Amino acid sequence: MVAVKFENGYIIWDKLVFGFTEPNPKLINLAETIWIDTRYKNLPYNLIDYPGEYDIQGISIHCFLGKWDKLNYVIDMDNKKTWIFQSPEVLENEEVGEVNTWLYTSDSVANKIDQLELEWEKKKLEHK
């Protein structure tokens, strides 16, 4: 089970934060949507806001762009893969492969996981 708690965003494994309102300088910040502008200076924190492959602090992160500029992530840490999905169409990407946990933001993503008969644990990102 992936450890997720809500505290100014979804904190995953006490190493990453997704859905934050303010960046956390102690964690790897995963943006919900793509950043359009080019950044000309370094930030005082780790931020992923553009599709691509990243290796930060020994964590492999692959970021995919979905509809409406939503970012989707596959995180490989300690030989366990966790996906954060906001866009159901990204699930049809050939790179999905084996996953230990699906974290998703809407029921449409859960429905797509079920439709494609994808296995493994799934958990909706919601806070109470």
Backbone as JSON Lines, residues from 0, in Angstrom:
{"i":0,"aa":"M","n":[0.83,-1.18,0.0],"ca":[0.0,0.0,0.0],"c":[0.88,1.25,0.0]}
{"i":1,"aa":"V","n":[0.58,2.17,-0.87],"ca":[1.31,3.42,-0.95],"c":[0.81,4.35,0.17]}
{"i":2,"aa":"A","n":[1.74,4.91,0.91],"ca":[1.37,5.84,1.98],"c":[1.05,7.2,1.37]}
{"i":3,"aa":"V","n":[-0.22,7.63,1.51],"ca":[-0.67,8.92,0.99],"c":[-1.4,9.65,2.11]}
{"i":4,"aa":"K","n":[-1.04,10.9,2.3],"ca":[-1.77,11.74,3.26],"c":[-2.0,13.1,2.6]}
{"i":5,"aa":"F","n":[-3.02,13.81,3.06],"ca":[-3.32,15.12,2.51],"c":[-2.88,16.19,3.48]}
{"i":6,"aa":"E","n":[-1.98,17.04,2.99],"ca":[-1.46,18.16,3.78],"c":[-0.89,19.17,2.79]}
{"i":7,"aa":"N","n":[-1.7,20.15,2.37],"ca":[-1.33,21.07,1.29],"c":[-0.98,20.29,0.02]}
{"i":8,"aa":"G","n":[-1.76,19.29,-0.28],"ca":[-1.53,18.41,-1.42],"c":[-1.47,16.97,-0.95]}
{"i":9,"aa":"Y","n":[-1.38,16.07,-1.91],"ca":[-1.28,14.64,-1.59],"c":[0.18,14.29,-1.43]}
{"i":10,"aa":"I","n":[0.59,13.99,-0.23],"ca":[1.98,13.63,0.05],"c":[2.09,12.13,-0.07]}
{"i":11,"aa":"I","n":[3.0,11.7,-0.96],"ca":[3.17,10.29,-1.28],"c":[4.55,9.85,-0.8]}
{"i":12,"aa":"W","n":[4.56,8.82,0.04],"ca":[5.79,8.27,0.62],"c":[6.62,9.31,1.36]}
{"i":13,"aa":"D","n":[6.05,10.39,1.77],"ca":[6.78,11.48,2.43],"c":[7.94,12.0,1.57]}
{"i":14,"aa":"K","n":[7.83,11.81,0.24],"ca":[8.89,12.25,-0.67],"c":[8.37,13.12,-1.81]}
{"i":15,"aa":"L","n":[7.08,12.94,-2.17],"ca":[6.5,13.67,-3.29],"c":[5.22,14.35,-2.85]}
{"i":16,"aa":"V","n":[4.85,15.41,-3.55],"ca":[3.56,16.05,-3.3],"c":[2.91,16.35,-4.64]}
{"i":17,"aa":"F","n":[1.61,16.0,-4.73],"ca":[0.82,16.22,-5.94],"c":[-0.43,17.0,-5.54]}
{"i":18,"aa":"G","n":[-0.85,17.94,-6.37],"ca":[-2.06,18.7,-6.08],"c":[-1.85,19.74,-5.0]}
{"i":19,"aa":"F","n":[-0.67,20.29,-4.94],"ca":[-0.33,21.26,-3.9],"c":[-0.84,22.66,-4.26]}
{"i":20,"aa":"T","n":[-1.05,23.48,-3.23],"ca":[-1.39,24.89,-3.46],"c":[-0.13,25.76,-3.37]}
{"i":21,"aa":"E","n":[0.8,25.35,-2.54],"ca":[2.1,26.02,-2.42],"c":[3.18,24.95,-2.52]}
{"i":22,"aa":"P","n":[4.24,25.17,-3.32],"ca":[5.31,24.17,-3.41],"c":[5.95,23.9,-2.05]}
{"i":23,"aa":"N","n":[6.37,22.67,-1.86],"ca":[7.02,22.26,-0.62],"c":[8.51,22.07,-0.93]}
{"i":24,"aa":"P","n":[9.39,22.88,-0.34],"ca":[10.82,22.8,-0.67],"c":[11.49,21.5,-0.2]}
{"i":25,"aa":"K","n":[10.83,20.74,0.67],"ca":[11.41,19.5,1.18],"c":[11.03,18.28,0.35]}
{"i":26,"aa":"L","n":[10.04,18.44,-0.55],"ca":[9.52,17.31,-1.33],"c":[9.7,17.55,-2.82]}
{"i":27,"aa":"I","n":[9.5,16.51,-3.61],"ca":[9.45,16.64,-5.06],"c":[8.02,17.04,-5.4]}
{"i":28,"aa":"N","n":[7.85,18.19,-6.01],"ca":[6.53,18.74,-6.32],"c":[6.11,18.3,-7.72]}
{"i":29,"aa":"L","n":[4.95,17.63,-7.81],"ca":[4.4,17.16,-9.07],"c":[3.21,18.04,-9.43]}
{"i":30,"aa":"A","n":[3.35,18.84,-10.49],"ca":[2.29,19.76,-10.89],"c":[1.11,19.0,-11.48]}
{"i":31,"aa":"E","n":[-0.09,19.58,-11.33],"ca":[-1.29,18.98,-11.9],"c":[-1.41,19.27,-13.39]}
{"i":32,"aa":"T","n":[-0.95,20.44,-13.82],"ca":[-1.04,20.83,-15.23],"c":[0.32,21.3,-15.73]}
{"i":33,"aa":"I","n":[0.46,21.27,-17.05],"ca":[1.71,21.63,-17.69],"c":[1.99,23.12,-17.51]}
{"i":34,"aa":"W","n":[3.25,23.45,-17.37],"ca":[3.7,24.84,-17.31],"c":[4.09,25.23,-18.72]}
{"i":35,"aa":"I","n":[3.54,26.29,-19.23],"ca":[3.74,26.68,-20.62],"c":[5.03,27.45,-20.84]}
{"i":36,"aa":"D","n":[5.35,28.37,-19.96],"ca":[6.49,29.26,-20.17],"c":[7.82,28.59,-19.86]}
{"i":37,"aa":"T","n":[8.86,29.06,-20.51],"ca":[10.22,28.61,-20.23],"c":[10.7,29.29,-18.95]}
{"i":38,"aa":"R","n":[11.33,28.5,-18.11],"ca":[11.84,29.03,-16.85],"c":[13.31,29.37,-17.04]}
{"i":39,"aa":"Y","n":[13.7,30.58,-16.7],"ca":[15.07,31.02,-16.93],"c":[15.93,31.03,-15.67]}
{"i":40,"aa":"K","n":[15.38,30.62,-14.56],"ca":[16.17,30.55,-13.34],"c":[15.84,29.28,-12.59]}
{"i":41,"aa":"N","n":[16.77,28.84,-11.78],"ca":[16.55,27.65,-10.97],"c":[15.6,27.97,-9.82]}
{"i":42,"aa":"L","n":[14.78,27.0,-9.48],"ca":[13.86,27.14,-8.37],"c":[14.51,26.6,-7.1]}
{"i":43,"aa":"P","n":[14.11,27.08,-5.93],"ca":[14.68,26.58,-4.68],"c":[14.04,25.25,-4.22]}
{"i":44,"aa":"Y","n":[13.33,24.58,-5.12],"ca":[12.68,23.3,-4.81],"c":[12.6,22.49,-6.1]}
{"i":45,"aa":"N","n":[12.36,21.19,-5.95],"ca":[12.2,20.3,-7.11],"c":[10.77,20.37,-7.6]}
{"i":46,"aa":"L","n":[10.61,20.65,-8.9],"ca":[9.29,20.74,-9.5],"c":[9.29,20.06,-10.84]}
{"i":47,"aa":"I","n":[8.28,19.2,-11.05],"ca":[8.05,18.61,-12.37],"c":[6.74,19.19,-12.87]}
{"i":48,"aa":"D","n":[6.83,19.91,-13.98],"ca":[5.65,20.55,-14.55],"c":[5.65,20.46,-16.07]}
{"i":49,"aa":"Y","n":[6.4,19.49,-16.6],"ca":[6.48,19.33,-18.05],"c":[6.7,17.85,-18.35]}
{"i":50,"aa":"P","n":[6.07,17.31,-19.41],"ca":[6.24,15.9,-19.74],"c":[7.71,15.54,-19.99]}
{"i":51,"aa":"G","n":[8.07,14.33,-19.6],"ca":[9.43,13.85,-19.81],"c":[9.81,12.84,-18.76]}
{"i":52,"aa":"E","n":[11.09,12.46,-18.8],"ca":[11.61,11.49,-17.83],"c":[12.56,12.22,-16.89]}
{"i":53,"aa":"Y","n":[12.41,11.94,-15.6],"ca":[13.19,12.62,-14.58],"c":[13.76,11.59,-13.61]}
{"i":54,"aa":"D","n":[14.93,11.87,-13.07],"ca":[15.53,11.07,-12.01],"c":[15.94,12.06,-10.92]}
{"i":55,"aa":"I","n":[15.17,12.08,-9.85],"ca":[15.42,13.04,-8.77],"c":[15.52,12.26,-7.46]}
{"i":56,"aa":"Q","n":[16.62,12.45,-6.77],"ca":[16.85,11.81,-5.47],"c":[16.67,10.29,-5.55]}
{"i":57,"aa":"G","n":[17.11,9.7,-6.65],"ca":[17.02,8.25,-6.83],"c":[15.63,7.74,-7.17]}
{"i":58,"aa":"I","n":[14.69,8.65,-7.44],"ca":[13.33,8.27,-7.82],"c":[13.16,8.55,-9.3]}
{"i":59,"aa":"S","n":[12.75,7.54,-10.05],"ca":[12.5,7.7,-11.48],"c":[11.05,8.11,-11.69]}
{"i":60,"aa":"I","n":[10.86,9.22,-12.41],"ca":[9.52,9.76,-12.64],"c":[9.35,10.0,-14.13]}
{"i":61,"aa":"H","n":[8.29,9.43,-14.69],"ca":[7.95,9.64,-16.1],"c":[6.63,10.39,-16.12]}
{"i":62,"aa":"C","n":[6.63,11.53,-16.78],"ca":[5.46,12.4,-16.8],"c":[4.85,12.4,-18.21]}
{"i":63,"aa":"F","n":[3.54,12.18,-18.29],"ca":[2.79,12.14,-19.55],"c":[1.76,13.27,-19.57]}
{"i":64,"aa":"L","n":[1.56,13.84,-20.74],"ca":[0.56,14.89,-20.9],"c":[-0.75,14.28,-21.36]}
{"i":65,"aa":"G","n":[-1.85,14.66,-20.71],"ca":[-3.19,14.23,-21.1],"c":[-4.0,15.4,-21.61]}
{"i":66,"aa":"K","n":[-5.28,15.14,-21.85],"ca":[-6.18,16.2,-22.31],"c":[-6.26,17.31,-21.28]}
{"i":67,"aa":"W","n":[-6.57,18.49,-21.78],"ca":[-6.73,19.69,-20.95],"c":[-5.47,20.01,-20.15]}
{"i":68,"aa":"D","n":[-4.3,19.69,-20.73],"ca":[-2.99,20.0,-20.15],"c":[-2.75,19.34,-18.8]}
{"i":69,"aa":"K","n":[-3.45,18.25,-18.5],"ca":[-3.26,17.55,-17.23],"c":[-2.05,16.63,-17.32]}
{"i":70,"aa":"L","n":[-1.26,16.64,-16.26],"ca":[-0.07,15.8,-16.19],"c":[-0.39,14.51,-15.43]}
{"i":71,"aa":"N","n":[0.19,13.41,-15.91],"ca":[0.02,12.08,-15.35],"c":[1.41,11.52,-15.11]}
{"i":72,"aa":"Y","n":[1.6,10.76,-14.05],"ca":[2.93,10.35,-13.65],"c":[3.03,8.84,-13.4]}
{"i":73,"aa":"V","n":[4.18,8.28,-13.75],"ca":[4.55,6.96,-13.26],"c":[5.81,7.17,-12.43]}
{"i":74,"aa":"I","n":[5.75,6.69,-11.2],"ca":[6.84,6.87,-10.24],"c":[7.4,5.5,-9.92]}
{"i":75,"aa":"D","n":[8.69,5.35,-10.11],"ca":[9.37,4.08,-9.83],"c":[10.33,4.33,-8.67]}
{"i":76,"aa":"M","n":[9.97,3.78,-7.52],"ca":[10.8,3.94,-6.33],"c":[10.91,2.6,-5.62]}
{"i":77,"aa":"D","n":[12.11,2.2,-5.32],"ca":[12.35,0.93,-4.63],"c":[11.71,-0.24,-5.38]}
{"i":78,"aa":"N","n":[11.8,-0.23,-6.71],"ca":[11.26,-1.28,-7.58],"c":[9.75,-1.45,-7.46]}
{"i":79,"aa":"K","n":[9.06,-0.41,-7.05],"ca":[7.6,-0.41,-7.02],"c":[7.12,0.75,-7.88]}
{"i":80,"aa":"K","n":[6.16,0.47,-8.76],"ca":[5.65,1.51,-9.64],"c":[4.27,1.97,-9.19]}
{"i":81,"aa":"T","n":[4.15,3.27,-9.11],"ca":[2.88,3.9,-8.77],"c":[2.55,4.9,-9.86]}
{"i":82,"aa":"W","n":[1.31,4.86,-10.33],"ca":[0.85,5.81,-11.34],"c":[-0.1,6.79,-10.69]}
{"i":83,"aa":"I","n":[0.04,8.06,-11.08],"ca":[-0.93,9.08,-10.71],"c":[-1.6,9.5,-12.0]}
{"i":84,"aa":"F","n":[-2.91,9.22,-12.1],"ca":[-3.64,9.49,-13.33],"c":[-4.75,10.49,-13.14]}
{"i":85,"aa":"Q","n":[-4.82,11.44,-14.07],"ca":[-5.91,12.4,-14.14],"c":[-6.66,12.27,-15.46]}
{"i":86,"aa":"S","n":[-6.02,11.63,-16.45],"ca":[-6.56,11.58,-17.81],"c":[-6.75,10.13,-18.25]}
{"i":87,"aa":"P","n":[-8.0,9.69,-18.41],"ca":[-8.26,8.29,-18.76],"c":[-7.57,7.84,-20.05]}
{"i":88,"aa":"E","n":[-7.46,8.74,-21.04],"ca":[-6.88,8.35,-22.33],"c":[-5.4,7.98,-22.22]}
{"i":89,"aa":"V","n":[-4.71,8.46,-21.21],"ca":[-3.29,8.14,-21.04],"c":[-3.11,6.67,-20.68]}
{"i":90,"aa":"L","n":[-4.14,6.06,-20.12],"ca":[-4.06,4.64,-19.76],"c":[-3.87,3.74,-20.97]}
{"i":91,"aa":"E","n":[-4.19,4.23,-22.15],"ca":[-4.03,3.43,-23.36],"c":[-2.62,3.54,-23.93]}
{"i":92,"aa":"N","n":[-1.77,4.3,-23.28],"ca":[-0.38,4.44,-23.69],"c":[0.31,3.08,-23.57]}
{"i":93,"aa":"E","n":[1.1,2.74,-24.56],"ca":[1.78,1.44,-24.57],"c":[2.79,1.28,-23.44]}
{"i":94,"aa":"E","n":[3.19,2.38,-22.82],"ca":[4.2,2.32,-21.78],"c":[3.62,2.05,-20.39]}
{"i":95,"aa":"V","n":[2.32,1.81,-20.28],"ca":[1.71,1.61,-18.97],"c":[2.38,0.46,-18.22]}
{"i":96,"aa":"G","n":[2.43,-0.71,-18.8],"ca":[3.15,-1.83,-18.2],"c":[2.67,-2.22,-16.82]}
{"i":97,"aa":"E","n":[3.54,-2.89,-16.08],"ca":[3.2,-3.39,-14.74],"c":[3.23,-2.25,-13.73]}
{"i":98,"aa":"V","n":[2.24,-2.26,-12.87],"ca":[2.08,-1.21,-11.86],"c":[1.71,-1.87,-10.55]}
{"i":99,"aa":"N","n":[2.19,-1.32,-9.44],"ca":[1.8,-1.83,-8.13],"c":[0.56,-1.11,-7.6]}
{"i":100,"aa":"T","n":[0.47,0.2,-7.84],"ca":[-0.65,0.99,-7.33],"c":[-1.05,2.05,-8.34]}
{"i":101,"aa":"W","n":[-2.37,2.22,-8.51],"ca":[-2.94,3.29,-9.32],"c":[-3.5,4.34,-8.37]}
{"i":102,"aa":"L","n":[-3.04,5.57,-8.48],"ca":[-3.64,6.68,-7.76],"c":[-4.37,7.5,-8.82]}
{"i":103,"aa":"Y","n":[-5.62,7.84,-8.57],"ca":[-6.38,8.54,-9.6],"c":[-7.2,9.66,-8.97]}
{"i":104,"aa":"T","n":[-7.61,10.61,-9.82],"ca":[-8.28,11.81,-9.32],"c":[-9.77,11.84,-9.62]}
{"i":105,"aa":"S","n":[-10.23,11.02,-10.56],"ca":[-11.66,11.05,-10.88],"c":[-12.18,9.65,-11.18]}
{"i":106,"aa":"D","n":[-13.48,9.49,-11.03],"ca":[-14.09,8.18,-11.28],"c":[-13.95,7.75,-12.74]}
{"i":107,"aa":"S","n":[-13.82,8.7,-13.67],"ca":[-13.65,8.33,-15.08],"c":[-12.34,7.57,-15.29]}
{"i":108,"aa":"V","n":[-11.32,7.9,-14.5],"ca":[-10.06,7.16,-14.59],"c":[-10.25,5.75,-14.02]}
{"i":109,"aa":"A","n":[-10.93,5.63,-12.89],"ca":[-11.19,4.31,-12.3],"c":[-11.99,3.44,-13.26]}
{"i":110,"aa":"N","n":[-12.97,4.04,-13.92],"ca":[-13.77,3.29,-14.89],"c":[-12.92,2.79,-16.05]}
{"i":111,"aa":"K","n":[-11.97,3.61,-16.49],"ca":[-11.07,3.21,-17.58],"c":[-10.15,2.08,-17.13]}
{"i":112,"aa":"I","n":[-9.65,2.14,-15.91],"ca":[-8.82,1.07,-15.35],"c":[-9.6,-0.24,-15.38]}
{"i":113,"aa":"D","n":[-10.87,-0.18,-14.94],"ca":[-11.72,-1.38,-14.94],"c":[-12.01,-1.85,-16.36]}
{"i":114,"aa":"Q","n":[-12.31,-0.92,-17.27],"ca":[-12.62,-1.27,-18.65],"c":[-11.44,-1.99,-19.32]}
{"i":115,"aa":"L","n":[-10.23,-1.54,-19.05],"ca":[-9.04,-2.15,-19.64],"c":[-8.59,-3.4,-18.86]}
{"i":116,"aa":"E","n":[-9.33,-3.73,-17.8],"ca":[-9.05,-4.89,-16.95],"c":[-7.62,-4.87,-16.42]}
{"i":117,"aa":"L","n":[-7.19,-3.69,-15.98],"ca":[-5.86,-3.53,-15.4],"c":[-5.93,-3.93,-13.94]}
{"i":118,"aa":"E","n":[-4.92,-4.62,-13.51],"ca":[-4.9,-5.17,-12.16],"c":[-4.18,-4.22,-11.19]}
{"i":119,"aa":"W","n":[-3.96,-4.69,-10.01],"ca":[-3.25,-4.04,-8.92],"c":[-4.15,-3.1,-8.14]}
{"i":120,"aa":"E","n":[-3.62,-2.64,-7.06],"ca":[-4.37,-1.79,-6.14],"c":[-4.66,-0.43,-6.78]}
{"i":121,"aa":"K","n":[-5.86,0.1,-6.5],"ca":[-6.17,1.46,-6.95],"c":[-6.76,2.24,-5.8]}
{"i":122,"aa":"K","n":[-6.44,3.55,-5.79],"ca":[-6.86,4.4,-4.7],"c":[-7.17,5.79,-5.25]}
{"i":123,"aa":"K","n":[-8.35,6.3,-4.9],"ca":[-8.72,7.64,-5.34],"c":[-8.08,8.68,-4.43]}
{"i":124,"aa":"L","n":[-7.52,9.72,-5.04],"ca":[-6.95,10.81,-4.28],"c":[-8.05,11.77,-3.89]}
{"i":125,"aa":"E","n":[-8.41,11.73,-2.65],"ca":[-9.43,12.63,-2.12],"c":[-9.12,12.87,-0.66]}
{"i":126,"aa":"H","n":[-9.46,14.02,-0.17],"ca":[-9.23,14.32,1.24],"c":[-10.55,14.68,1.91]}
{"i":127,"aa":"K","n":[-10.57,14.47,3.18],"ca":[-11.81,14.69,3.94],"c":[-11.57,15.69,5.05]}
